[in-house]
Amino acid sequence: MKSDAPEASLAAEPGAYLFEPRHHEFRQLVRSFVDREVNPHADAWEAAGHVPRDLFHKAGELGLFKHGVPEAEGGTGIDCRMAIVMSEEISRGHTRGVGMALGAHNEIAKPHLVRFGTPLQKSKYLADMIAGRKVGALGVTEPKAGTNVAGIKTTAVRDGDGWLLSGEKMYITNGVDADLFFIAAKTDPARGRQGISMLLVERDTPGFSRTELTGKLGRLASDTGYLKFDNCRLPASALIGAVNQGFYQIMQCFEHERIVIAAGCVGLAEVSLDETVAYVKQRGYGDGHLADMQVTKQRLAKSYMELEAARQLVYGTAWRVVRGIPSLKEVAMAKAFAAEAACRIIDDCLQLHGGAGYLSAYPIQRAYRDIRLDRIGGGTTEVMYDIIAKQKGI
Ligand SMILES: Cc1cc2nc3c(=O)[nH]c(=O)nc-3n(C[C@H](O)[C@H](O)[C@H](O)COP(=O)(O)OP(=O)(O)OC[C@H]3O[C@@H](n4cnc5c(N)ncnc54)[C@H](O)[C@@H]3O)c2cc1C
């Protein structure tokens, strides 16, 4: 017998085995936040190239930065499911730049403090990050070292009881507006990846400058910066985690970042498909509509199938991660598959819009520009394939 009870409909959802009632409640919270606080301003923020600081405050007040933090430290616990829900929902909004700005703060920078910060560092910064009063950024990539993290040239040299930081960082999300920068630097250059440490740099540190990078393809509402450190004097307390363990700390945090990116791909591909179905149902063709053509139906059916495969890979991987099962290979698979699938799906969606899809009047144009980053950021698809091959002993 068919039941309209909410429990019955939730039990039929694709993530029924993964999510609990609190995740469904969180999904509704994020969805209403996006509808109320993001969508009405999406075009203005895309034009400005920045997300206003006020949005971080509002997100913080709602508790959207509490997940990923133990309850004893003011959070709602370490659990990637909240992050997955948030990434999916924000990606369904009218600008992915917002998801990028909030995500860089909450899912990419903050975990370095939560996982590796000392009690003193946490007492100084964590409450402000959770409240959105201080915005974070992660700086690993450099002009001459992206994929090859071990090849970074930024150095932190001992200076009395502190450090002298020199070097450059490239393509850093929130790089212009952030307050707290988690920076990877060589503390023992001769040791390659075993000579990297993480340092926390405050915005107003003398010798630290930021330049906005313009001309991005997509994610226009998020700011992307070039950072320069010119003999910045940092206190000993700037070290995050252990000396020369930075590479391994970065790799640990990548697991979370990648599954969050994969979930965002699912969210954006799904909303793009739903919008495309609405479009082809009203777009006249002969006596009927585009949706009546078998080629349209087949194209959309194939895309929904790929979307479901991506979603199940993300959820199945999250299920493992929540249980603490080592999932390096699975996370790489989820990230690569979801990013590649979403790019294919959204390309097909634009094709089904015809010329209309090429213009900014339809959201598919922005989605097409925005999704392209997911094959590059957080580790390129090729790097994900490398990880999978290595884990398979190839
Ligand atoms: C909008 C935006 C926001 C970003 N935000 C941040 C941020 O907040 N913080 C941060 O640290 N970084 C950030 N990045 C950087 C991003 O993570 C890098 O661009 C990415 O890791 C790739 O590095 P790269 O650009 O140096 O490309 P490269 O490493 O030069 O790679 C170029 C090509 O070579 C391929 N390649 C490289 N090495 C291998 C290999 N071993 N095997 C096979 N193929 C290989 C790559 O897959 C790619 O196709 C951002 C980038 C962009 C565009």
PDBQT file of the ligand as one rigid body, heavy atoms in Angstrom, charges set to zero:
ROOT
HETATM    1  C1  LIG A 401      39.378  28.545  -8.987  1.00  0.00    +0.000 C 
HETATM    2  C2  LIG A 401      40.463  27.767  -8.301  1.00  0.00    +0.000 A 
HETATM    3  C3  LIG A 401      40.462  27.700  -6.921  1.00  0.00    +0.000 A 
HETATM    4  C4  LIG A 401      41.500  27.002  -6.259  1.00  0.00    +0.000 A 
HETATM    5  N1  LIG A 401      41.560  27.035  -4.884  1.00  0.00    +0.000 NA
HETATM    6  C5  LIG A 401      42.683  26.552  -4.261  1.00  0.00    +0.000 A 
HETATM    7  C6  LIG A 401      42.862  26.736  -2.864  1.00  0.00    +0.000 A 
HETATM    8  O1  LIG A 401      42.003  27.274  -2.159  1.00  0.00    +0.000 OA
HETATM    9  N2  LIG A 401      44.020  26.303  -2.305  1.00  0.00    +0.000 N 
HETATM   10  C7  LIG A 401      45.006  25.681  -3.027  1.00  0.00    +0.000 A 
HETATM   11  O2  LIG A 401      46.023  25.319  -2.469  1.00  0.00    +0.000 OA
HETATM   12  N3  LIG A 401      44.839  25.483  -4.364  1.00  0.00    +0.000 NA
HETATM   13  C8  LIG A 401      43.709  25.912  -4.995  1.00  0.00    +0.000 A 
HETATM   14  N4  LIG A 401      43.552  25.733  -6.346  1.00  0.00    +0.000 N 
HETATM   15  C9  LIG A 401      44.596  25.055  -7.095  1.00  0.00    +0.000 C 
HETATM   16  C10 LIG A 401      44.221  23.674  -7.608  1.00  0.00    +0.000 C 
HETATM   17  O3  LIG A 401      44.164  22.761  -6.541  1.00  0.00    +0.000 OA
HETATM   18  C11 LIG A 401      45.282  23.300  -8.671  1.00  0.00    +0.000 C 
HETATM   19  O4  LIG A 401      45.005  24.105  -9.805  1.00  0.00    +0.000 OA
HETATM   20  C12 LIG A 401      45.281  21.842  -9.018  1.00  0.00    +0.000 C 
HETATM   21  O5  LIG A 401      45.755  21.089  -7.940  1.00  0.00    +0.000 OA
HETATM   22  C13 LIG A 401      46.172  21.543 -10.235  1.00  0.00    +0.000 C 
HETATM   23  O6  LIG A 401      47.446  22.099 -10.080  1.00  0.00    +0.000 OA
HETATM   24  P1  LIG A 401      48.062  23.027 -11.240  1.00  0.00    +0.000 P 
HETATM   25  O7  LIG A 401      47.065  24.061 -11.572  1.00  0.00    +0.000 OA
HETATM   26  O8  LIG A 401      49.402  23.465 -10.815  1.00  0.00    +0.000 OA
HETATM   27  O9  LIG A 401      48.164  22.074 -12.486  1.00  0.00    +0.000 OA
HETATM   28  P2  LIG A 401      49.418  21.115 -12.857  1.00  0.00    +0.000 P 
HETATM   29  O10 LIG A 401      49.874  20.392 -11.645  1.00  0.00    +0.000 OA
HETATM   30  O11 LIG A 401      50.430  21.921 -13.607  1.00  0.00    +0.000 OA
HETATM   31  O12 LIG A 401      48.729  20.080 -13.841  1.00  0.00    +0.000 OA
HETATM   32  C14 LIG A 401      48.496  20.389 -15.234  1.00  0.00    +0.000 C 
HETATM   33  C15 LIG A 401      48.000  19.113 -15.919  1.00  0.00    +0.000 C 
HETATM   34  O13 LIG A 401      48.989  18.093 -15.788  1.00  0.00    +0.000 OA
HETATM   35  C16 LIG A 401      48.420  16.931 -15.213  1.00  0.00    +0.000 C 
HETATM   36  N5  LIG A 401      49.409  16.268 -14.342  1.00  0.00    +0.000 N 
HETATM   37  C17 LIG A 401      50.237  16.856 -13.456  1.00  0.00    +0.000 A 
HETATM   38  N6  LIG A 401      50.962  15.923 -12.793  1.00  0.00    +0.000 NA
HETATM   39  C18 LIG A 401      50.535  14.726 -13.250  1.00  0.00    +0.000 A 
HETATM   40  C19 LIG A 401      50.876  13.380 -12.975  1.00  0.00    +0.000 A 
HETATM   41  N7  LIG A 401      51.791  13.077 -12.057  1.00  0.00    +0.000 N 
HETATM   42  N8  LIG A 401      50.247  12.404 -13.664  1.00  0.00    +0.000 NA
HETATM   43  C20 LIG A 401      49.317  12.688 -14.594  1.00  0.00    +0.000 A 
HETATM   44  N9  LIG A 401      48.955  13.961 -14.918  1.00  0.00    +0.000 NA
HETATM   45  C21 LIG A 401      49.555  14.949 -14.251  1.00  0.00    +0.000 A 
HETATM   46  C22 LIG A 401      47.253  17.432 -14.374  1.00  0.00    +0.000 C 
HETATM   47  O14 LIG A 401      46.299  16.404 -14.176  1.00  0.00    +0.000 OA
HETATM   48  C23 LIG A 401      46.729  18.540 -15.264  1.00  0.00    +0.000 C 
HETATM   49  O15 LIG A 401      45.877  18.011 -16.251  1.00  0.00    +0.000 OA
HETATM   50  C24 LIG A 401      42.501  26.356  -7.022  1.00  0.00    +0.000 A 
HETATM   51  C25 LIG A 401      42.444  26.381  -8.411  1.00  0.00    +0.000 A 
HETATM   52  C26 LIG A 401      41.461  27.089  -9.051  1.00  0.00    +0.000 A 
HETATM   53  C27 LIG A 401      41.460  27.133 -10.553  1.00  0.00    +0.000 C 
ENDROOT
TORSDOF 0
